[in-house]
Amino acid sequence: MGEEVKYDAIIIGSGINSLVAGAVLSKSGWRVLICERNDRAGGAIRTEQATLPGFTHELLSSWHPLFVGGPAYALLKEDLENKGLLYKNTELPTGVICKEGSAILFTDPNKTIAEFSRLSDGDSWSQMMAEFMPKIDLAFGLLGADLWRASSLKLARSAQKRFGNRGLVATGAELLEPAQPWLDRQFTSPISKALLAPWALHNGMGPDDAGSAFITKVISAAIALGGMPVPVGGGIKLVDALLSIIADHGGKLQTNADVTKVLIKKNKAYGVELSSGEIFTCKRAVLASTTPQVLYQQLLSQHPVSAEITTAAKNFRYGRAAIQIHLALSEPPIWKNDPRMKDVAIVHVLDGVGSLSESVNAANRGFLPARPTIVVGQPCTVDSTRAPDGQSVIWIQLQENPQVIKADLANQIEAGDGGWSSEVLHAYADRVIDQLSEQITNLKSATLAKIVLGPREIESMNKNLVGGDPYAGDCRIDQFAPWRPLATATGHRTPVKKLWHIGASTHPGPGLGGGSGLIVAQRLLKKSLIRRVFSK
């Protein structure tokens, strides 16, 4: 039996996009129901004292520069702060340790210039920023725009007016350039290149992929301008604050609510059915934060959808798998080659851009990298509450892993049946710890507890992270911007009226920004305003 009270909107899933959409709609008077299949909300935000009491770990996503620097936070900031959400930041957001040396990207522009000048690339960095800053509004506008409304044409018109026809064509080519040739042209030092190149990984791209230069510029500029903020106490504080906004306006979170069907009548969505048989109905919209396959092959499996769309959904491709390693430490890390790194939020450890390219390509072809790029997160440099006094936590992410293993480039680990068995996973994690110990001298001696999450564990935590893909879909150019989520270029609309598609599998893609949730919420609210005006 369904509830007697109808909701205005039902949202499937409770990740950042769902919560942002729910909060924005709620503040405008909509009554929202969020259905979450797990026993807790948050999606890829998973905050737990997972190793030892007093040590707070972000098991999946951790850092919030996209959210704090984005339009969703600007819109909700006052409400979130009233709920007690507090962000802290750092002047040392990222650094690199590579074979040739080390470097740090600061939020202080003078310190960054000095750092690049030390590498003989001060003028190169200044030139890059001087060329990119006049375009930064268009760059972030492109990533945050609702590409399926006439208003998005304003972005193209602004670019055309600013750059002219020839300049607009040249900008299009710039958008598609891979990072590797751009880095080689722009910088002389291999350290400078290694400092910037890994950031494309955080959008699911390698340095040889089309569009990776643009992503590298965008993320590098965003970090240099906005740092690496995190909520005090962990990402769960953001989740709780957003849920509280929704609850204040009559909304509700339903956990352990596995939606198996979107209810449709006369090609209009009006509710959902759970695996338990329970039914919830709504008046205005259903938002599905799912992968395309789940939406079209499961939730809409009993509703006729065109072959063009079902084929596009079937062909949606997932990217490389992630591995997360979390350590509880008895003392802060001691960095052998550059002691400054103890205060840096995220340090990339790699041999160089060549090893980055090799590892990405190896993983794409089913091979375990010999020396992967190690993303070392040090949350306590920003938020000291993450560990007891004098102690620390480390968040390690590995993004260059095959979903199915064919072989090991180092010829040390047997691939077996190609799956990520516990034996294979921990053997590979041990390799990473050994390599990281070359730089952090007390890594092993200070480790009090460790957990390793492989592709299977990551997918079990979040159904959208298929095969352990942390970005819910390959982000290379054929599945990005207008072609995300589907090659049919349908955007957030679906063939079913009042049913909308949001989440990391949709534009503007992954990251804790809440972009797709905000885009759809604002679109729904504008439609509601138009109806109210014409109904008078």
C-alpha positions in Angstrom: 0.0 0.0 0.0 1.2 3.5 -0.7 1.4 6.4 1.7 -1.8 8.5 1.8 0.2 11.7 1.5 1.7 12.4 -1.9 5.1 14.0 -2.3 5.9 16.6 -4.8 9.1 14.8 -5.8 10.7 11.4 -5.2 14.5 11.1 -5.5 16.1 7.7 -6.1 19.5 7.6 -4.3 21.0 9.9 -1.7 24.3 11.0 -3.1 25.4 14.6 -3.4 23.3 15.4 -6.5 20.2 13.9 -4.9 20.7 15.8 -1.6 21.4 19.1 -3.4 18.3 18.7 -5.6 16.2 17.8 -2.5 17.5 20.8 -0.5 16.9 23.3 -3.4 13.4 21.9 -4.1 12.5 21.8 -0.4 13.5 25.4 0.1 11.0 26.3 -2.7 8.2 24.5 -1.0 8.3 21.1 -2.5 7.8 18.1 -0.3 10.6 15.6 -1.1 11.1 11.9 -0.4 14.5 10.4 -0.9 14.7 6.6 -1.3 18.1 5.1 -0.5 18.7 1.4 -0.9 21.5 1.4 1.7 21.2 1.8 5.5 22.6 5.3 5.3 22.6 8.4 3.1 25.5 10.0 1.3 26.3 7.9 -1.8 30.0 8.2 -2.3 30.4 10.2 0.9 31.0 7.5 3.5 32.5 8.8 6.8 33.3 6.1 9.4 35.7 5.4 12.2 36.5 2.4 10.2 39.9 1.4 11.7 40.1 2.4 15.4 38.0 4.6 17.7 38.8 8.3 17.3 40.2 7.9 13.7 37.7 9.4 11.2 38.1 8.1 7.6 36.4 9.1 4.4 36.1 5.6 2.8 35.3 6.9 -0.7 35.2 10.5 -1.7 36.9 13.0 0.6 37.7 16.5 -0.7 35.2 19.2 -1.4 36.7 21.9 -3.7 34.1 21.4 -6.4 31.3 21.8 -3.9 32.6 24.8 -2.0 33.6 26.6 -5.3 30.4 25.7 -7.1 26.9 27.3 -7.4 25.1 24.7 -5.2 27.1 25.8 -2.1 26.7 29.5 -3.0 22.9 28.9 -3.0 22.8 26.9 0.2 25.7 28.3 2.2 23.7 30.2 4.7 21.3 27.3 5.4 24.2 24.9 5.7 26.1 27.1 8.1 22.9 27.5 10.2 23.0 23.7 10.5 26.5 23.8 11.9 28.4 22.9 8.8 31.9 24.3 9.0 34.6 24.1 6.2 38.3 24.4 6.8 40.9 25.0 4.1 44.6 25.1 3.6 47.2 27.1 1.8 49.0 23.9 0.7 46.3 22.0 -1.2 48.5 19.8 -3.4 52.1 18.7 -4.1 54.1 16.0 -5.9 57.0 13.7 -5.2 58.5 12.3 -8.4 61.9 11.0 -9.5 63.3 14.4 -10.4 62.2 16.1 -7.2 59.2 17.7 -5.5 56.9 20.8 -5.7 53.9 22.3 -4.1 50.9 24.3 -5.6 49.9 26.9 -3.1 46.8 29.1 -2.8 49.1 32.0 -2.3 49.9 33.1 -5.9 53.3 34.6 -4.9 54.4 31.3 -3.3 53.2 29.4 -6.3 55.2 31.7 -8.6 58.3 31.3 -6.4 57.9 27.5 -6.5 57.5 27.3 -10.3 60.4 29.8 -10.6 62.6 27.4 -8.6 61.8 24.9 -11.4 62.5 27.5 -14.1 58.8 27.5 -15.0 57.7 30.7 -13.2 57.0 32.5 -16.5 55.3 29.4 -17.9 52.8 29.2 -14.9 52.1 32.9 -15.1 51.5 32.6 -18.9 49.1 29.7 -18.4 47.1 31.6 -15.8 47.1 34.8 -17.8 45.7 32.9 -20.8 43.3 30.8 -18.8 41.8 33.3 -16.3 40.0 35.4 -18.9 38.3 32.1 -20.0 37.7 30.7 -16.5 34.1 31.8 -16.3 33.4 30.1 -19.6 35.3 27.0 -18.6 33.3 26.6 -15.4 30.2 27.7 -17.2 30.6 24.9 -19.7 31.0 22.3 -16.9 28.0 23.7 -14.9 25.7 24.6 -17.7 22.4 23.0 -18.5 23.3 22.1 -22.0 19.7 21.3 -22.9 18.1 24.7 -22.5 18.2 27.7 -24.8 19.8 29.7 -22.0 23.0 27.7 -22.5 23.4 29.3 -25.9 24.3 32.5 -24.0 27.5 30.8 -23.1 28.4 30.1 -26.8 27.4 33.7 -27.7 29.5 35.1 -25.0 32.5 33.1 -26.2 31.9 34.2 -29.8 31.7 37.8 -28.8 34.9 37.6 -26.7 37.1 35.6 -29.1 35.5 36.0 -32.5 34.7 33.2 -35.0 38.3 32.1 -35.5 39.1 32.4 -31.8 36.0 30.3 -31.0 37.2 27.6 -33.4 40.7 27.7 -31.8 39.1 27.4 -28.3 37.3 24.3 -29.5 40.6 22.7 -30.5 42.0 23.7 -27.1 39.2 21.9 -25.3 40.1 18.7 -27.1 43.9 18.7 -26.6 45.4 15.9 -24.5 47.4 17.0 -21.5 50.7 15.4 -22.5 51.5 17.6 -25.5 50.2 20.7 -23.8 52.4 20.1 -20.7 55.4 19.5 -23.0 54.8 22.7 -24.8 54.0 24.8 -21.7 56.6 23.7 -19.1 60.2 22.7 -19.2 60.7 21.0 -15.8 59.5 17.3 -15.5 58.5 18.2 -11.9 56.2 21.0 -13.0 54.5 18.5 -15.4 54.3 15.8 -12.7 52.7 18.4 -10.3 49.8 19.1 -12.7 49.3 16.0 -14.8 47.8 13.6 -12.2 44.8 15.9 -11.7 43.2 14.7 -14.9 43.0 11.3 -13.2 40.5 12.8 -10.7 38.1 13.3 -13.6 38.7 9.8 -15.0 41.2 10.8 -17.7 44.8 10.0 -18.5 47.3 12.4 -20.0 46.9 11.1 -23.5 43.1 11.4 -23.6 41.4 14.1 -25.6 40.2 16.9 -23.4 42.6 16.1 -20.5 44.6 19.4 -21.0 41.4 21.4 -20.4 40.5 19.4 -17.3 44.1 19.8 -16.0 43.9 23.5 -16.4 40.5 23.8 -14.8 41.4 21.7 -11.8 44.8 23.3 -11.3 43.3 26.8 -11.5 40.5 25.8 -9.1 42.9 24.4 -6.6 45.2 27.4 -6.8 42.3 29.7 -6.3 40.2 27.7 -3.9 42.4 25.2 -2.0 41.3 21.9 -0.7 38.4 22.4 1.7 36.8 19.7 3.9 34.0 19.8 6.4 35.1 19.6 10.0 34.2 16.1 11.2 33.9 14.6 7.8 31.7 14.6 4.7 28.9 13.2 6.8 28.4 16.6 8.2 27.5 17.9 4.8 25.1 15.0 4.3 23.4 15.6 7.7 23.1 19.3 7.0 21.4 18.8 3.6 19.1 16.2 5.0 18.2 18.6 7.8 17.2 21.3 5.3 15.0 18.8 3.5 13.4 17.6 6.8 12.7 21.2 7.9 10.4 21.6 4.9 8.5 18.4 5.4 10.8 16.1 3.4 11.9 12.6 4.4 14.7 10.2 3.9 13.7 6.5 3.6 16.7 4.1 4.0 16.8 0.4 3.1 14.4 1.5 0.3 15.5 -0.4 -2.8 13.5 1.1 -5.7 12.9 -1.5 -8.4 10.4 0.3 -10.6 9.3 3.7 -11.6 5.5 3.9 -11.8 4.2 5.4 -15.0 0.8 6.2 -16.3 0.1 7.8 -19.7 3.9 8.1 -20.1 4.2 10.2 -17.0 6.1 9.1 -13.9 4.0 9.3 -10.7 5.9 7.3 -8.2 8.1 4.3 -7.3 7.8 0.8 -6.1 10.3 -0.8 -3.7 11.6 -4.4 -3.7 9.4 -4.8 -0.6 6.3 -4.0 -2.7 5.8 -0.7 -0.9 4.7 2.2 -3.2 5.3 5.9 -2.9 3.6 8.4 -5.2 4.4 12.0 -6.1 2.8 14.9 -8.1 5.6 16.7 -9.9 8.8 14.7 -10.6 10.8 11.6 -10.1 14.6 12.1 -10.1 16.8 9.0 -10.6 20.4 9.2 -9.5 21.4 6.0 -11.1 23.5 4.6 -13.9 21.9 4.5 -17.4 21.7 0.7 -17.3 19.8 0.7 -13.9 17.4 3.4 -15.2 16.6 1.9 -18.6 17.1 -1.8 -18.0 15.7 -2.1 -14.5 13.6 0.8 -13.4 11.9 1.2 -16.8 12.2 -2.4 -17.9 8.4 -2.7 -18.2 7.9 0.5 -20.0 8.5 0.8 -23.8 11.5 2.9 -24.6 12.9 3.4 -28.1 15.6 1.1 -29.4 17.9 4.1 -29.9 17.9 4.9 -26.2 18.0 1.4 -24.9 21.0 0.6 -27.1 22.7 3.8 -26.0 22.1 2.9 -22.3 23.4 -0.7 -22.9 26.6 0.7 -24.5 27.4 3.1 -21.7 30.9 2.3 -20.7 32.6 2.2 -17.3 36.1 3.3 -16.6 39.1 2.0 -14.6 38.6 0.6 -11.1 39.7 2.4 -7.9 41.3 1.1 -4.8 41.1 2.9 -1.4 43.6 2.3 1.4 43.0 3.8 4.8 45.7 4.0 7.5 45.4 5.0 11.2 48.8 6.3 12.3 50.4 6.8 15.7 52.1 10.0 14.5 52.1 12.3 11.4 53.9 11.0 8.3 57.6 11.9 7.9 58.4 12.7 4.3 62.0 11.9 3.5 62.8 14.0 0.5 60.6 17.1 1.2 59.5 17.6 4.8 57.1 20.3 3.6 54.8 17.5 2.4 53.6 16.8 5.9 51.4 19.9 5.7 50.0 19.3 2.2 46.5 18.0 1.8 47.0 15.8 -1.3 50.4 14.6 -2.5 50.8 12.6 -5.7 53.7 10.2 -5.7 54.8 8.9 -9.1 57.9 8.5 -11.2 56.8 11.1 -13.7 54.3 11.9 -16.5 55.7 8.9 -18.4 54.8 6.5 -15.6 51.4 8.1 -15.3 50.7 7.5 -19.0 52.1 3.9 -18.8 49.9 3.1 -15.8 46.7 4.5 -17.3 47.3 2.7 -20.6 48.2 -0.6 -18.8 45.1 -0.5 -16.7 43.0 0.2 -19.8 44.3 -3.0 -21.3 43.9 -5.1 -18.2 47.4 -4.9 -16.6 48.4 -4.1 -13.1 50.8 -1.1 -13.2 54.3 -1.8 -11.9 54.6 1.7 -10.3 51.2 3.3 -10.1 50.4 6.9 -9.3 49.7 7.0 -5.5 47.3 9.7 -4.3 48.1 10.4 -0.7 45.5 12.3 1.2 46.3 13.8 4.6 43.0 15.1 6.0 44.5 16.0 9.3 46.5 18.8 7.7 43.1 20.6 7.2 40.9 19.1 9.9 42.8 18.0 13.0 39.6 16.4 14.5 40.1 13.4 12.1 42.5 11.7 14.6 43.4 11.9 18.3 46.0 14.5 19.3 49.4 13.8 17.9 48.2 11.0 15.6 47.0 11.0 12.0 45.1 9.3 9.2 46.1 8.7 5.6 43.7 8.4 2.7 45.2 6.6 -0.3 43.5 6.4 -3.7 44.7 4.4 -6.7 42.9 5.2 -9.9 44.9 3.1 -12.5 43.5 -0.3 -12.0 41.9 -2.7 -14.5 38.4 -4.0 -13.8 39.5 -7.4 -15.1 43.2 -8.3 -14.6 45.0 -10.0 -17.4 48.5 -9.8 -16.0 50.9 -7.9 -13.8 53.4 -5.6 -15.5 55.8 -6.2 -12.6 55.4 -10.0 -13.0 54.9 -10.4 -9.2 51.2 -11.1 -8.8 49.3 -13.9 -10.5 46.2 -12.7 -12.2 44.3 -15.9 -11.5 40.8 -15.7 -13.0 41.1 -12.0 -13.5 39.0 -11.0 -10.5 40.0 -8.8 -7.6 40.3 -11.6 -5.0 41.3 -10.7 -1.5 44.8 -12.3 -2.2 45.3 -10.2 -5.3 44.0 -7.0 -3.7 46.2 -7.2 -0.6 49.3 -8.2 -2.6 48.8 -5.1 -4.8 48.1 -2.9 -1.8 51.3 -4.2 -0.1 53.3 -3.2 -3.3 51.8 0.3 -3.0 52.7 0.6 0.7 56.2 -0.6 -0.1 56.6 2.1 -2.8 55.1 4.8 -0.6 57.5 3.8 2.2 60.3 5.0 0.0 59.0 8.5 0.6 57.3 8.3 4.0 59.9 6.8 6.3 57.7 6.0 9.2 54.7 4.7 7.2 55.0 1.1 8.3 56.2 1.7 11.9 53.5 4.3 12.6 50.6 2.3 11.1 48.2 1.2 13.9 45.5 -0.2 11.6 44.8 -0.5 7.9 41.8 -1.3 5.7 41.9 -1.9 1.9 38.8 -1.5 -0.3 39.0 -3.0 -3.8 36.7 -2.7 -6.7 34.3 -5.3 -5.3 34.0 -3.6 -2.0 33.6 -0.1 -3.5 30.7 -1.3 -5.8 29.1 -3.0 -2.8 29.1 0.3 -1.0 27.6 2.2 -3.9 25.7 0.5 -6.7 26.5 3.3 -9.2 30.3 2.6 -8.9 30.1 -0.3 -11.3 33.2 -2.5 -11.2 34.8 -0.1 -8.8 34.7 2.8 -11.2 34.7 5.9 -8.9 33.2 8.1 -11.6 30.1 6.0 -12.5 31.1 5.9 -16.1 34.1 6.4 -18.4 34.8 10.2 -18.7 36.6 10.2 -22.0 35.3 12.6 -24.6 32.6 10.4 -26.2 30.9 10.1 -22.8 31.3 13.7 -21.6 29.4 17.0 -21.8 26.6 16.6 -24.5 27.2 12.8 -24.7 26.8 12.1 -21.0 24.9 10.0 -20.1 23.9 8.9 -23.6 25.3 9.1 -27.0 21.7 10.1 -28.1 22.4 13.4 -26.4 19.2 13.6 -24.4 20.7 15.2 -21.3 18.8 14.9 -18.0 15.5 14.4 -19.7 14.2 10.9 -20.2 11.5 9.7 -22.6 9.1 9.5 -19.7 7.5 12.8 -18.7 8.3 14.0 -15.1 11.2 11.5 -14.9 14.7 13.0 -14.7 18.2 11.5 -14.7 20.8 12.9 -12.4 24.0 11.7 -10.7 27.7 11.2 -11.7 26.7 9.3 -14.8 25.1 12.4 -16.2 26.5 15.9 -17.1 28.5 17.6 -15.6 29.9 14.2 -14.5 31.6 13.0 -11.3 32.9 15.0 -8.3 31.3 16.3 -5.1 29.8 19.4 -6.8 26.1 18.5 -6.9 25.9 19.9 -10.5 23.3 17.7 -12.0 21.1 17.8 -9.0 21.2 21.6 -9.0 20.6 21.8 -12.8 17.5 19.6 -12.7 16.1 21.3 -9.5 16.4 24.7 -11.0 14.8 23.5 -14.2 11.9 22.1 -12.4 11.4 25.2 -10.3 11.5 27.4 -13.4 8.8 25.2 -15.0 6.7 25.5 -11.9 7.0 29.3 -11.9 5.9 29.5 -15.5 2.9 27.3 -14.7 2.0 29.5 -11.7 2.2 32.7 -13.8 0.0 31.4 -16.6 -2.5 29.8 -14.2 -3.4 33.2 -12.8 
